[in-house]
Amino acid sequence: MPILDAHHDLGHADNGDPAWSESYYFNGYSPGNGLGFFARIAMRPNEPFVDGFITLWLPDGRTLRLTEARASALPDAGTPALSRLAATRVTAMRCWRLSASGRSDCGVPLELALAFNALTPAIGVDAGMKPGAAITGALGSGHFEQAGHWQGQCVVDGQRFSVEGRGNRDKSWGPRRSDHGAGLHYWRWFSLNFGDALHLGGIRVGAGETTTQRGWLYRAGDFISLRELIVQTAYASDGLAQSRVVLLARDKQGEQHRFEGEVLRTARLYARGHEHLAIMEGLTRWRHAGLEGYGICEYAHRLDAAGQAVITPD
């Protein structure tokens, strides 16, 4: 369970693969007013192409999304910024700022300015560290996750919301491609935050005939590796969006940790390079050992030839 050095928060030299991507992802939730968000900016220098979005879950039940893309004048791989959406590194692996300004895809004006301050080191893998360390198949060759505290302001159509809460950020680099369902079938990705002292990150991936599981648990300043993630899911009436989740995480010492999740809101995540997948982002209230926390459960489902999601049993 490596803690990655600060240079991984900068750009990585690409290997010339047309599908090479350097992508930055952020999520957070403000329990005081019920505002949640997730955002992603990804640069694909060998196409060339850069795109980004932010999705807001508003307290009144609305979901707003601002998207932006261009196929020229790419930013540096370590500077994920477009004209209306930007992530700014203040101190590598410690502090970032996320900003958005403009009209949502449905025409609603919004302004957002948030600061992320890390609560944990960056936990991840890098294929250059040792043979076989690469992330499975189409997800890239390097990745890390980090829990943190969000604070700032969001203004939607003149209505101001304060943001105060926890969330996560992650970063991936390496080739990311659609394999049209031939290899990568699904993933279940989790980020959980219980105050400042307890955090979990983990992923379960189905590719071909194999299942890859890994994760980490941060508790009172100590990390422990997770070796097995057992997932039990109840789906909403549409048969696609997750509604309730039980996550049983077994650590390297054999202890099992139970987390029960109620999915409060869902929204579709679109990622270039994964066009054969339906990716559902779930804002989730989590309960564990008498504690209540919040975070994300992200479900990716392979699409069949008709464009319908194939729900793989967990």
BELWO-V689269 format. One record per backbone hydrogen bond with DSSP energy under -1.0 kcal/mol. NH is the residue of the N-H (numbers start at 1). CO is the residue of the C=O. If there is no record, write none. Layout:
{{NH | CO} {NH | CO}}
//
This chain:
{{4 | 122} {8 | 5} {9 | 6} {10 | 7} {20 | 17} {21 | 174} {22 | 43} {23 | 172} {24 | 41} {25 | 170} {26 | 39} {27 | 168} {28 | 37} {29 | 166} {30 | 35} {33 | 30} {34 | 30} {35 | 30} {36 | 57} {37 | 28} {38 | 55} {39 | 26} {40 | 53} {41 | 24} {42 | 51} {43 | 22} {44 | 49} {47 | 44} {49 | 44} {50 | 70} {51 | 42} {52 | 68} {53 | 40} {54 | 66} {55 | 38} {56 | 64} {57 | 36} {58 | 62} {61 | 58} {64 | 56} {66 | 54} {68 | 52} {70 | 50} {79 | 76} {81 | 79} {82 | 85} {86 | 99} {87 | 80} {88 | 97} {90 | 95} {91 | 95} {94 | 91} {95 | 91} {96 | 116} {97 | 88} {98 | 114} {99 | 86} {100 | 112} {101 | 84} {102 | 110} {104 | 108} {105 | 65} {107 | 104} {110 | 102} {111 | 155} {112 | 100} {113 | 153} {114 | 98} {115 | 151} {116 | 96} {117 | 149} {118 | 94} {119 | 147} {120 | 147} {123 | 145} {124 | 2} {125 | 143} {127 | 141} {129 | 126} {133 | 130} {139 | 136} {141 | 173} {142 | 173} {143 | 125} {144 | 171} {145 | 123} {146 | 169} {148 | 167} {149 | 117} {150 | 165} {151 | 115} {152 | 163} {153 | 113} {154 | 161} {155 | 111} {156 | 159} {157 | 109} {159 | 156} {161 | 154} {163 | 152} {165 | 150} {167 | 148} {168 | 27} {169 | 146} {170 | 25} {171 | 144} {172 | 23} {173 | 142} {174 | 21} {176 | 19} {182 | 179} {185 | 206} {186 | 206} {187 | 300} {188 | 204} {189 | 298} {190 | 202} {191 | 296} {192 | 200} {193 | 294} {194 | 198} {198 | 194} {199 | 218} {200 | 192} {201 | 216} {202 | 190} {203 | 214} {204 | 188} {205 | 212} {206 | 186} {207 | 210} {208 | 183} {210 | 207} {212 | 205} {214 | 203} {216 | 201} {217 | 224} {218 | 199} {219 | 222} {220 | 197} {222 | 219} {224 | 217} {226 | 215} {227 | 250} {228 | 250} {230 | 248} {232 | 246} {234 | 244} {236 | 241} {239 | 236} {243 | 234} {244 | 234} {245 | 261} {246 | 232} {247 | 259} {248 | 230} {249 | 257} {250 | 228} {251 | 255} {252 | 225} {254 | 251} {257 | 249} {259 | 247} {260 | 287} {261 | 245} {262 | 285} {263 | 243} {264 | 283} {265 | 283} {267 | 281} {269 | 279} {274 | 271} {277 | 274} {278 | 301} {280 | 299} {281 | 267} {282 | 297} {283 | 265} {284 | 295} {285 | 262} {286 | 293} {287 | 260} {288 | 291} {291 | 288} {293 | 286} {294 | 193} {295 | 284} {296 | 191} {297 | 282} {298 | 189} {299 | 280} {300 | 187} {301 | 278} {302 | 185} {303 | 276} {304 | 308} {307 | 304} {310 | 302}}
//
